């Protein structure tokens, strides 16, 4: 469950906490009756991956409904993919339509390079010990083929974005 706080821009009004769209709409109705129309939406509590997403998605009055209808239901894997796109400058609507295209790999860059080579190449057994997977992983990072976005988390098709 994600908790937000609606902080009025007016110093004459007090904000409210909310955990659902219904609570937000009820709180806004009360504020509107007292002459306050605009609030800042602040992330208060929830999963770490939701905190990152709320920050990158710039949740505000216009997008709070989208949060509760779509974004709050995303798991950690999908949230990581969506946040990756938002950090690269995608607008939220475009990121939502493309986040499923982001390929994640859980493990080190070296492990990814080794797994990729072993699955796609036939290397004679007597040469296998001479391959420097660490150097290959470094080259893949420098070429933009992979991008490390977290501890042991890689985007393996970063060059597409």
SETOR-794205 format. One record per atom (N, C-alpha, C, CB): residue number from 1; atom name; z, x, y. Coordinates in steps of 0.1 Angstrom, whole numbers. Atoms other than C-alpha are relative to their C-alpha. Glycine has a CB too. Layout:
num, atome, w, u, v
NUM, CA, Z, X, Y $
...
This chain:
num, atome, w, u, v
1, N, 0, 9, -12 $
1, CA, 0, 0, 0 $
1, C, 0, 9, 12 $
1, CB, 12, -10, 0 $
2, N, 1, -8, -12 $
2, CA, -10, 14, 34 $
2, C, 7, -8, 11 $
2, CB, -15, 3, 3 $
3, N, -7, 6, -12 $
3, CA, 11, 8, 65 $
3, C, -6, 5, 13 $
3, CB, 15, 2, -1 $
4, N, 5, -3, -13 $
4, CA, -3, 8, 100 $
4, C, 9, -5, 11 $
4, CB, -15, -5, 2 $
5, N, -7, 5, -11 $
5, CA, 12, 3, 134 $
5, C, -10, -3, 11 $
5, CB, 11, 10, 5 $
6, N, 9, 4, -11 $
6, CA, -6, -16, 162 $
6, C, 8, 3, 13 $
6, CB, -4, -15, -1 $
7, N, -7, -4, -12 $
7, CA, 5, 2, 194 $
7, C, -8, -5, 12 $
7, CB, 1, 16, 1 $
8, N, 7, 5, -12 $
8, CA, -4, -18, 226 $
8, C, -2, 11, 10 $
8, CB, 7, -11, 6 $
9, N, 2, -9, -11 $
9, CA, -20, 2, 254 $
9, C, 9, -3, 12 $
9, CB, -15, 0, 4 $
10, N, -8, 5, -11 $
10, CA, 1, -18, 278 $
10, C, 15, 4, -3 $
10, CB, -1, -15, 2 $
11, N, -14, -4, 1 $
11, CA, 37, -4, 283 $
11, C, 9, -13, 0 $
11, CB, 4, 10, 10 $
12, N, -8, 12, -1 $
12, CA, 49, -40, 288 $
12, C, 1, -8, -13 $
12, CB, -6, -9, 10 $
13, N, 0, 7, 13 $
13, CA, 43, -50, 252 $
13, C, 5, 9, -11 $
13, CB, -14, -5, -3 $
14, N, -5, -7, 12 $
14, CA, 58, -40, 218 $
14, C, -10, -2, -11 $
14, CB, 14, -4, -4 $
15, N, 10, 1, 11 $
15, CA, 36, -32, 188 $
15, C, 7, -6, -12 $
15, CB, -5, 14, -3 $
16, N, -5, 5, 13 $
16, CA, 40, -42, 152 $
16, C, -6, 8, -11 $
16, CB, -3, -15, -1 $
17, N, 4, -6, 12 $
17, CA, 37, -28, 117 $
17, C, -8, -11, -8 $
17, CB, 12, 6, -8 $
18, N, 7, 10, 8 $
18, CA, 12, -44, 93 $
18, C, -5, 8, -13 $
18, CB, -12, -6, 7 $
19, N, 5, -5, 12 $
19, CA, 1, -39, 57 $
19, C, -12, -8, -6 $
19, CB, 11, 1, -10 $
20, N, 12, 8, 5 $
20, CA, -27, -65, 54 $
20, C, -7, -5, 13 $
20, CB, 5, -12, -9 $
21, N, 8, 5, -11 $
21, CA, -54, -80, 75 $
21, C, 7, -13, 6 $
21, CB, -14, -3, -5 $
22, N, -6, 12, -5 $
22, CA, -35, -113, 77 $
22, C, 12, 4, 9 $
22, CB, 6, -8, -12 $
23, N, -11, -4, -8 $
23, CA, -4, -95, 91 $
23, C, -5, 5, 14 $
23, CB, 8, 11, -7 $
24, N, 6, -5, -13 $
24, CA, -26, -77, 117 $
24, C, -5, -12, 9 $
24, CB, -12, 9, -3 $
25, N, 5, 11, -8 $
25, CA, -43, -110, 128 $
25, C, 12, -8, 5 $
25, CB, -9, -9, -9 $
26, N, -12, 7, -5 $
26, CA, -9, -127, 131 $
26, C, 6, 7, 11 $
26, CB, 10, -3, -12 $
27, N, -6, -8, -10 $
27, CA, 5, -99, 151 $
27, C, -8, 0, 13 $
27, CB, 2, 14, -4 $
28, N, 9, 0, -12 $
28, CA, -26, -98, 174 $
28, C, 1, -14, 7 $
28, CB, -14, 3, -4 $
29, N, -1, 13, -7 $
29, CA, -23, -136, 180 $
29, C, 12, 0, 9 $
29, CB, 1, -11, -11 $
30, N, -13, 0, -8 $
30, CA, 13, -131, 192 $
30, C, -2, 9, 12 $
30, CB, 11, 5, -8 $
31, N, 3, -9, -12 $
31, CA, 2, -102, 215 $
31, C, -9, -6, 9 $
31, CB, -5, 14, -5 $
32, N, 10, 6, -9 $
32, CA, -28, -121, 228 $
32, C, 7, -11, 8 $
32, CB, -11, -6, -8 $
33, N, -7, 10, -7 $
33, CA, -5, -150, 238 $
33, C, 8, 5, 11 $
33, CB, 9, -8, -10 $
34, N, -8, -6, -11 $
34, CA, 15, -126, 259 $
34, C, -8, 9, 9 $
34, CB, 11, 9, -7 $
35, N, 10, -7, -10 $
35, CA, -16, -111, 276 $
35, C, -4, 14, -4 $
35, CB, 7, 0, 13 $
36, N, 4, -14, 4 $
36, CA, -21, -80, 255 $
36, C, -12, -2, -10 $
36, CB, 12, 7, -7 $
37, N, 12, 2, 9 $
37, CA, -56, -77, 239 $
37, C, -4, 13, -7 $
37, CB, -12, -4, 9 $
38, N, 4, -12, 6 $
38, CA, -60, -40, 230 $
38, C, 12, 8, -5 $
38, CB, -8, 8, 10 $
39, N, -10, -9, 7 $
39, CA, -40, -18, 206 $
39, C, -7, 12, -6 $
39, CB, 8, -8, -10 $
40, N, 4, -12, 7 $
40, CA, -43, 16, 191 $
40, C, 5, -2, -14 $
40, CB, 5, 13, 6 $
41, N, -5, 1, 14 $
41, CA, -41, 16, 153 $
41, C, 4, 13, -5 $
41, CB, -12, -6, -9 $
42, N, -6, -13, 4 $
42, CA, -19, 43, 139 $
42, C, 3, -1, -15 $
42, CB, 13, 4, 8 $
43, N, -4, -1, 14 $
43, CA, -16, 53, 102 $
43, C, 14, 4, -1 $
43, CB, -10, 10, -8 $
44, N, -14, -3, 1 $
44, CA, 20, 53, 93 $
44, C, 4, 5, -14 $
44, CB, 9, -12, 3 $
45, N, -4, -4, 13 $
45, CA, 24, 55, 55 $
45, C, -11, -5, -10 $
45, CB, 14, -6, -3 $
46, N, 9, 3, 10 $
46, CA, 3, 55, 24 $
46, C, -4, 13, -8 $
46, CB, -13, -6, 5 $
47, N, 5, -12, 8 $
47, CA, -15, 79, 0 $
47, C, -5, 11, 9 $
47, CB, -10, -4, -11 $
48, N, 6, -11, -8 $
48, CA, -25, 113, 14 $
48, C, -15, -1, 2 $
48, CB, 3, 14, -7 $
49, N, 14, 2, -1 $
49, CA, -61, 106, 7 $
49, C, -4, -11, 10 $
49, CB, -7, -2, -13 $
50, N, 2, 10, -10 $
50, CA, -58, 74, 27 $
50, C, 2, 4, 14 $
50, CB, 8, -12, -4 $
51, N, -3, -6, -13 $
51, CA, -43, 93, 56 $
51, C, -12, 7, 5 $
51, CB, 12, 9, 0 $
52, N, 12, -8, -4 $
52, CA, -73, 116, 57 $
52, C, -12, -9, 3 $
52, CB, -5, 10, -11 $
53, N, 11, 10, -2 $
53, CA, -98, 87, 54 $
53, C, 3, -8, 13 $
53, CB, -1, -9, -12 $
54, N, -3, 8, -13 $
54, CA, -80, 67, 82 $
54, C, -3, 8, 12 $
54, CB, 14, -5, 0 $
55, N, 2, -9, -12 $
55, CA, -82, 97, 105 $
55, C, -15, 2, 2 $
55, CB, 7, 14, -2 $
56, N, 15, -3, -2 $
56, CA, -119, 105, 98 $
56, C, -8, -13, 3 $
56, CB, -5, 6, -13 $
57, N, 8, 13, -2 $
57, CA, -130, 68, 98 $
57, C, 4, -5, 14 $
57, CB, 4, -10, -11 $
58, N, -4, 4, -14 $
58, CA, -112, 64, 132 $
58, C, 3, -15, 0 $
58, CB, -11, 3, 10 $
59, N, -3, 14, 1 $
59, CA, -97, 31, 122 $
59, C, 5, -6, 13 $
59, CB, 10, -3, -11 $
60, N, -4, 6, -12 $
60, CA, -94, 8, 152 $
60, C, -1, -15, -1 $
60, CB, -9, 5, 12 $
61, N, 1, 15, 1 $
61, CA, -94, -29, 161 $
61, C, -13, -5, -6 $
61, CB, 2, -6, 14 $
62, N, 13, 5, 5 $
62, CA, -131, -32, 153 $
62, C, -2, 3, -15 $
62, CB, -11, 7, 8 $
63, N, 2, -4, 14 $
63, CA, -128, -15, 119 $
63, C, 12, -3, -10 $
63, CB, -3, 14, -1 $
64, N, -11, 2, 9 $
64, CA, -94, -26, 106 $
64, C, -3, -10, -11 $
64, CB, 12, -5, 9 $
65, N, 4, 9, 11 $
65, CA, -109, -55, 87 $
65, C, -8, 7, -11 $
65, CB, -9, -12, 6 $
66, N, 8, -8, 10 $
66, CA, -133, -31, 70 $
66, C, 10, 8, -9 $
66, CB, -10, 9, 7 $
67, N, -10, -8, 7 $
67, CA, -102, -10, 60 $
67, C, 5, -8, -12 $
67, CB, 11, 5, 9 $
68, N, -6, 8, 10 $
68, CA, -86, -39, 42 $
68, C, -9, -6, -10 $
68, CB, 9, -10, 6 $
69, N, 9, 7, 9 $
69, CA, -117, -54, 27 $
69, C, -7, 10, -9 $
69, CB, -11, -7, 8 $
70, N, 7, -10, 8 $
70, CA, -133, -21, 14 $
70, C, 7, 13, -2 $
70, CB, -13, 3, 7 $
71, N, -5, -14, 1 $
71, CA, -117, 12, 22 $
71, C, 14, 1, -7 $
71, CB, 2, 6, 14 $
72, N, -14, -1, 6 $
72, CA, -81, 5, 10 $
72, C, -1, -1, -15 $
72, CB, 8, -12, 5 $
73, N, 1, 1, 15 $
73, CA, -94, -3, -25 $
73, C, -7, 12, -6 $
73, CB, -9, -12, -3 $
74, N, 6, -12, 6 $
74, CA, -112, 31, -29 $
74, C, 11, 9, -7 $
74, CB, -7, 8, 11 $
75, N, -9, -9, 7 $
75, CA, -96, 55, -54 $
75, C, -1, 14, 7 $
75, CB, -3, 1, -15 $
76, N, -1, -14, -6 $
76, CA, -88, 92, -46 $
76, C, -14, 6, -1 $
76, CB, 10, 8, -7 $
77, N, 13, -6, 2 $
77, CA, -122, 103, -60 $
77, C, -10, -5, 11 $
77, CB, -5, -2, -14 $
78, N, 10, 6, -9 $
78, CA, -143, 79, -39 $
78, C, 4, 3, 15 $
78, CB, -1, -15, -2 $
79, N, -5, -3, -14 $
79, CA, -121, 85, -8 $
79, C, -3, 14, 4 $
79, CB, 15, -2, 1 $
80, N, 4, -13, -3 $
80, CA, -127, 122, -11 $
80, C, -14, 2, 3 $
80, CB, 4, 9, -12 $
81, N, 14, 0, -3 $
81, CA, -164, 117, -12 $
81, C, -4, -6, 13 $
81, CB, -8, -7, -12 $
82, N, 3, 7, -13 $
82, CA, -164, 93, 17 $
82, C, 5, 9, 12 $
82, CB, 7, -13, 1 $
83, N, -5, -8, -11 $
83, CA, -142, 116, 38 $
83, C, -9, 13, 2 $
83, CB, 15, 5, -4 $
84, N, 9, -12, -2 $
84, CA, -165, 146, 31 $
84, C, -12, -4, 9 $
84, CB, -6, 4, -14 $
85, N, 11, 4, -9 $
85, CA, -194, 126, 47 $
85, C, 4, -2, 14 $
85, CB, -7, -12, -6 $
86, N, -5, 3, -13 $
86, CA, -173, 115, 76 $
86, C, 3, 13, 8 $
86, CB, 12, -9, 0 $
87, N, -3, -13, -6 $
87, CA, -162, 151, 83 $
87, C, -13, 7, 4 $
87, CB, 8, 9, -10 $
88, N, 13, -6, -3 $
88, CA, -199, 160, 84 $
88, C, -8, -7, 11 $
88, CB, -9, 2, -12 $
89, N, 6, 7, -11 $
89, CA, -206, 136, 112 $
89, C, -7, -13, -3 $
89, CB, -10, 8, 7 $
90, N, 6, 13, 4 $
90, CA, -218, 105, 93 $
90, C, 8, -11, 7 $
90, CB, -1, -2, -15 $
91, N, -8, 12, -5 $
91, CA, -209, 72, 110 $
91, C, 4, -8, -13 $
91, CB, -9, -9, 9 $
92, N, -7, 6, 11 $
92, CA, -188, 50, 88 $
92, C, -10, -9, -9 $
92, CB, 11, -9, 5 $
93, N, 9, 9, 8 $
93, CA, -216, 25, 78 $
93, C, -10, 9, -8 $
93, CB, -8, -9, 10 $
94, N, 9, -8, 7 $
94, CA, -240, 53, 68 $
94, C, 8, 7, -12 $
94, CB, -6, 11, 9 $
95, N, -8, -6, 10 $
95, CA, -212, 71, 49 $
95, C, 3, -9, -12 $
95, CB, 13, 6, 6 $
96, N, -2, 9, 10 $
96, CA, -204, 40, 30 $
96, C, -12, -3, -9 $
96, CB, 5, -14, 6 $
97, N, 12, 2, 8 $
97, CA, -240, 36, 19 $
97, C, -4, 13, -9 $
97, CB, -11, -4, 8 $
98, N, 4, -13, 7 $
98, CA, -242, 73, 7 $
98, C, 11, 7, -8 $
98, CB, -6, 9, 10 $
99, N, -10, -7, 6 $
99, CA, -208, 83, -6 $
99, C, -1, 2, -15 $
99, CB, 14, -6, 4 $
100, N, 2, -1, 15 $
100, CA, -217, 76, -42 $
100, C, -10, 12, -4 $
100, CB, -5, -13, -5 $
101, N, 10, -11, 3 $
101, CA, -244, 104, -39 $
101, C, 7, 13, 0 $
101, CB, -11, 0, 11 $
102, N, -8, -13, -1 $
102, CA, -217, 131, -33 $
102, C, 5, 3, -14 $
102, CB, 11, -1, 10 $
103, N, -4, -4, 14 $
103, CA, -211, 150, -66 $
103, C, 12, 10, 2 $
103, CB, -12, 7, -7 $
104, N, -12, -8, -1 $
104, CA, -176, 164, -70 $
104, C, 2, 7, -14 $
104, CB, 12, -8, 3 $
105, N, -3, -7, 12 $
105, CA, -165, 190, -95 $
105, C, 15, 5, 2 $
105, CB, -9, 13, -2 $
106, N, -14, -4, 0 $
106, CA, -128, 196, -103 $
106, C, 1, 13, -8 $
106, CB, 9, -11, -7 $
107, N, -2, -13, 6 $
107, CA, -122, 233, -109 $
107, C, -4, 10, 10 $
107, CB, -9, 1, -13 $
108, N, 3, -10, -9 $
108, CA, -129, 266, -94 $
108, C, -16, 2, 1 $
108, CB, 6, 14, -4 $
109, N, 14, -3, -2 $
109, CA, -163, 278, -80 $
109, C, -5, 9, -12 $
109, CB, -2, 7, 13 $
110, N, 4, -9, 11 $
110, CA, -164, 305, -107 $
110, C, -2, -9, -13 $
110, CB, 11, 10, -3 $
111, N, 2, 8, 12 $
111, CA, -159, 279, -135 $
111, C, -12, -9, 1 $
111, CB, 13, -9, -1 $
112, N, 12, 8, -2 $
112, CA, -186, 257, -120 $
112, C, -13, 9, -2 $
112, CB, -1, -6, 14 $
113, N, 12, -8, 2 $
113, CA, -211, 286, -119 $
113, C, -2, 4, -14 $
113, CB, 2, 13, 8 $
114, N, 1, -3, 15 $
114, CA, -203, 296, -155 $
114, C, -5, -12, -8 $
114, CB, 14, 5, -5 $
115, N, 4, 12, 7 $
115, CA, -206, 260, -167 $
115, C, -15, -3, 2 $
115, CB, 9, -12, 4 $
116, N, 14, 3, -3 $
116, CA, -239, 255, -149 $
116, C, -9, 9, -7 $
116, CB, -2, 1, 15 $
117, N, 9, -10, 6 $
117, CA, -254, 287, -162 $
117, C, 0, -2, -15 $
117, CB, 4, 14, 3 $
118, N, -1, 2, 15 $
118, CA, -242, 281, -198 $
118, C, -7, -13, -4 $
118, CB, 14, -1, -5 $
119, N, 6, 13, 4 $
119, CA, -256, 245, -198 $
119, C, -15, 1, 3 $
119, CB, 6, -11, 8 $
120, N, 14, 0, -4 $
120, CA, -290, 254, -182 $
120, C, -8, 12, -4 $
120, CB, -1, -2, 15 $
121, N, 7, -13, 3 $
121, CA, -298, 289, -195 $
121, C, 3, 5, -14 $
121, CB, 4, 10, 11 $
122, N, -2, -6, 13 $
122, CA, -302, 306, -228 $
122, C, 2, 15, 3 $
122, CB, -12, -3, -10 $
123, N, -3, -14, -3 $
123, CA, -285, 340, -224 $
123, C, 3, 6, -14 $
123, CB, 12, 2, 10 $
124, N, -3, -7, 12 $
124, CA, -286, 364, -253 $
124, C, 15, 4, -1 $
124, CB, -9, 13, -2 $
125, N, -14, -2, 2 $
125, CA, -251, 370, -267 $
125, C, 4, 14, 5 $
125, CB, 4, -1, -14 $
126, N, -4, -14, -4 $
126, CA, -252, 408, -260 $
126, C, 0, 2, 15 $
126, CB, -10, 10, -7 $
127, N, 0, -1, -14 $
127, CA, -258, 401, -223 $
127, C, 10, -9, 7 $
127, CB, -14, -4, 5 $
128, N, -9, 9, -6 $
128, CA, -233, 374, -217 $
128, C, 12, 6, 7 $
128, CB, 6, -10, -11 $
129, N, -12, -6, -6 $
129, CA, -205, 398, -209 $
129, C, -3, 7, 13 $
129, CB, 6, 10, -10 $
130, N, 4, -7, -12 $
130, CA, -225, 414, -180 $
130, C, -2, -10, 12 $
130, CB, -12, 8, -3 $
131, N, 2, 10, -10 $
131, CA, -228, 382, -160 $
131, C, 12, -1, 9 $
131, CB, -5, -14, -5 $
132, N, -11, 0, -10 $
132, CA, -207, 382, -128 $
132, C, 0, -14, 6 $
132, CB, -1, 10, 11 $
133, N, -1, 14, -5 $
133, CA, -198, 345, -124 $
133, C, 6, -2, 14 $
133, CB, 7, -9, -10 $
134, N, -7, 0, -13 $
134, CA, -176, 352, -94 $
134, C, -11, 3, 11 $
134, CB, 11, 11, 0 $
135, N, 11, -3, -9 $
135, CA, -206, 367, -76 $
135, C, -10, -11, 2 $
135, CB, -7, 14, -3 $
136, N, 9, 12, 0 $
136, CA, -228, 338, -85 $
136, C, 6, -11, 8 $
136, CB, -4, -4, -15 $
137, N, -7, 10, -8 $
137, CA, -202, 314, -72 $
137, C, 0, 3, 15 $
137, CB, 14, -2, -5 $
138, N, 1, -4, -14 $
138, CA, -200, 334, -40 $
138, C, -13, -3, 7 $
138, CB, 4, 15, 2 $
139, N, 13, 3, -4 $
139, CA, -237, 332, -36 $
139, C, -3, -15, 2 $
139, CB, -11, 7, -9 $
140, N, 2, 14, -1 $
140, CA, -237, 295, -42 $
140, C, 7, -6, 12 $
140, CB, 5, -7, -13 $
141, N, -7, 4, -12 $
141, CA, -211, 290, -15 $
141, C, -8, 4, 13 $
141, CB, 14, 6, 1 $
142, N, 7, -5, -12 $
142, CA, -231, 312, 10 $
142, C, -13, -8, 2 $
142, CB, -2, 14, -2 $
143, N, 12, 7, -1 $
143, CA, -263, 293, 2 $
143, C, 1, -14, 3 $
143, CB, -8, 2, -13 $
144, N, -2, 14, -2 $
144, CA, -247, 260, 7 $
144, C, -2, -10, -11 $
144, CB, -9, -5, 11 $
145, N, 2, 8, 12 $
145, CA, -252, 248, -28 $
145, C, 13, -7, -4 $
145, CB, -5, 9, -12 $
146, N, -13, 6, 3 $
146, CA, -215, 242, -33 $
146, C, 9, 2, 13 $
146, CB, 6, 6, -12 $
147, N, -10, -1, -11 $
147, CA, -187, 236, -8 $
147, C, 13, -4, -5 $
147, CB, -5, -9, 12 $
148, N, -14, 2, 4 $
148, CA, -150, 239, -14 $
148, C, 6, -9, 10 $
148, CB, 8, 13, -2 $
149, N, -6, 10, -9 $
149, CA, -133, 208, 1 $
149, C, 15, -2, -2 $
149, CB, -7, -13, 0 $
150, N, -14, 1, 3 $
150, CA, -99, 211, -14 $
150, C, 3, 10, -11 $
150, CB, 4, -14, -4 $
151, N, -4, -9, 11 $
151, CA, -79, 231, -39 $
151, C, -6, -5, -13 $
151, CB, 16, 0, -1 $
152, N, 7, 2, 13 $
152, CA, -101, 233, -70 $
152, C, -9, -13, 0 $
152, CB, 11, -2, -11 $
153, N, 9, 11, -2 $
153, CA, -124, 206, -56 $
153, C, -13, 4, 7 $
153, CB, 6, -12, 7 $
154, N, 13, -4, -5 $
154, CA, -161, 213, -50 $
154, C, -9, -12, 2 $
154, CB, -6, 11, -8 $
155, N, 11, 9, -1 $
155, CA, -190, 193, -37 $
155, C, -12, 9, -5 $
155, CB, -3, -5, 15 $
156, N, 11, -8, 7 $
156, CA, -219, 205, -59 $
156, C, -14, -3, 5 $
156, CB, 1, -2, -15 $
157, N, 13, 3, -7 $
157, CA, -247, 190, -38 $
157, C, 1, -1, 15 $
157, CB, -6, -13, -6 $
158, N, -3, 0, -15 $
158, CA, -235, 198, -3 $
158, C, -12, 2, 8 $
158, CB, 10, 11, 3 $
159, N, 12, -3, -8 $
159, CA, -269, 210, 8 $
159, C, -8, -13, 3 $
159, CB, -9, 9, -7 $
160, N, 7, 13, -2 $
160, CA, -281, 173, 6 $
160, C, 5, -7, 12 $
160, CB, 1, -8, -12 $
161, N, -7, 7, -12 $
161, CA, -258, 164, 35 $
161, C, 1, 8, 12 $
161, CB, 13, -6, -4 $
